[in-house]
Amino acid sequence: MRKVLVAQDDQFLRQGERRAYDRSRLILDVHFDGKDATGVASTKDISVGGFYMNTQARIPEGAVLSVRIPFGAGRDVVSNAVVVYSNPGLGVGVRFQELTSEAKAILQQELSHD
């Protein structure tokens, strides 16, 4: 597992003001599987609501992905996520769909450490 905290900047803070959940600048590996794309990418920022994923895969808005984010010690967050915006060749922003209470608790605990 790769887990790196990154300092916040003004642009990130302005983006965060428009979000339902505060995002953390946390870089983690994320495994994704969708209709047209499968792979491992890294998060740029993450919250209980969703995350931005750096990937060169071209994944269109509206695509549904199965995602797995390993936090170590068997603490994986597994969920479906819908692509809410796409930067082709650079990454996608996704929103979790129907997070289980266990997955939400793991995210809240892990994200409270930054």
RODO-96014 format. One record per residue (C-alpha): residue number from 1; residue in three letters; z, y, x. Coordinates in steps of 0.25 Angstrom, whole numbers, always signed. Layout:
   n res     z     y     x
 NUM ALA     Z     Y     X
...
//
This chain:
   n res     z     y     x
   1 MET    +0    +0    +0
   2 ARG    -4   +14    +5
   3 LYS    +5   +25    +0
   4 VAL    +4   +39    +5
   5 LEU   +10   +52    +0
   6 VAL    +1   +64    +1
   7 ALA    +6   +79    +0
   8 GLN    +2   +86   -12
   9 ASP    -7   +98   -12
  10 ASP    -9  +110   -22
  11 GLN   -22  +104   -28
  12 PHE   -14   +91   -31
  13 LEU    -3   +99   -38
  14 ARG   -13  +107   -46
  15 GLN   -20   +94   -51
  16 GLY    -6   +88   -54
  17 GLU    -3   +99   -63
  18 ARG   -14   +94   -73
  19 ARG    -9   +79   -73
  20 ALA    +1   +72   -82
  21 TYR    +8   +66   -70
  22 ASP   +11   +71   -56
  23 ARG    +3   +65   -46
  24 SER    +7   +61   -32
  25 ARG    -1   +61   -20
  26 LEU    +1   +47   -17
  27 ILE   -10   +38   -10
  28 LEU   -10   +24   -14
  29 ASP   -20   +13   -14
  30 VAL   -25   +10   -28
  31 HIS   -33    -3   -32
  32 PHE   -43    +0   -43
  33 ASP   -52    -9   -51
  34 GLY   -62    -3   -61
  35 LYS   -75    -7   -68
  36 ASP   -84    -1   -56
  37 ALA   -74    +1   -45
  38 THR   -63    -7   -38
  39 GLY   -56    -4   -25
  40 VAL   -44    +2   -18
  41 ALA   -42   +17   -18
  42 SER   -31   +27   -15
  43 THR   -24   +36   -24
  44 LYS   -24   +51   -21
  45 ASP   -13   +55   -31
  46 ILE    -6   +47   -42
  47 SER    +3   +48   -54
  48 VAL    +8   +40   -65
  49 GLY    -4   +45   -73
  50 GLY   -15   +41   -63
  51 PHE   -21   +44   -49
  52 TYR   -32   +48   -41
  53 MET   -39   +37   -33
  54 ASN   -47   +40   -20
  55 THR   -59   +30   -21
  56 GLN   -74   +31   -17
  57 ALA   -77   +22   -29
  58 ARG   -84   +29   -40
  59 ILE   -76   +27   -53
  60 PRO   -80   +35   -65
  61 GLU   -71   +43   -74
  62 GLY   -66   +34   -86
  63 ALA   -66   +21   -77
  64 VAL   -54   +12   -79
  65 LEU   -48    +6   -66
  66 SER   -37    -4   -64
  67 VAL   -28    +1   -53
  68 ARG   -17    -4   -45
  69 ILE    -9    +4   -36
  70 PRO    +0    -4   -27
  71 PHE   +14    +3   -23
  72 GLY   +19    -9   -15
  73 ALA   +29   -20   -18
  74 GLY   +21   -25   -30
  75 ARG   +22   -11   -36
  76 ASP    +8    -9   -41
  77 VAL    +3    +0   -52
  78 VAL    -8    -7   -60
  79 SER   -15    +1   -71
  80 ASN   -28    +5   -77
  81 ALA   -33   +19   -74
  82 VAL   -44   +27   -79
  83 VAL   -52   +36   -70
  84 VAL   -51   +50   -75
  85 TYR   -59   +57   -65
  86 SER   -68   +53   -54
  87 ASN   -72   +59   -40
  88 PRO   -84   +49   -37
  89 GLY   -82   +44   -23
  90 LEU   -69   +50   -21
  91 GLY   -59   +45   -32
  92 VAL   -54   +45   -46
  93 GLY   -43   +50   -54
  94 VAL   -37   +39   -63
  95 ARG   -27   +39   -75
  96 PHE   -18   +27   -77
  97 GLN   -20   +19   -90
  98 GLU    -8   +13   -97
  99 LEU    +2   +12   -84
 100 THR   +13    +2   -86
 101 SER   +27    +7   -86
 102 GLU   +29    -1   -73
 103 ALA   +17    +5   -66
 104 LYS   +21   +19   -71
 105 ALA   +35   +17   -65
 106 ILE   +29   +12   -52
 107 LEU   +21   +25   -51
 108 GLN   +32   +34   -55
 109 GLN   +41   +28   -44
 110 GLU   +30   +28   -33
 111 LEU   +26   +42   -36
 112 SER   +40   +48   -36
 113 HIS   +41   +45   -21
 114 ASP   +32   +56   -17
//
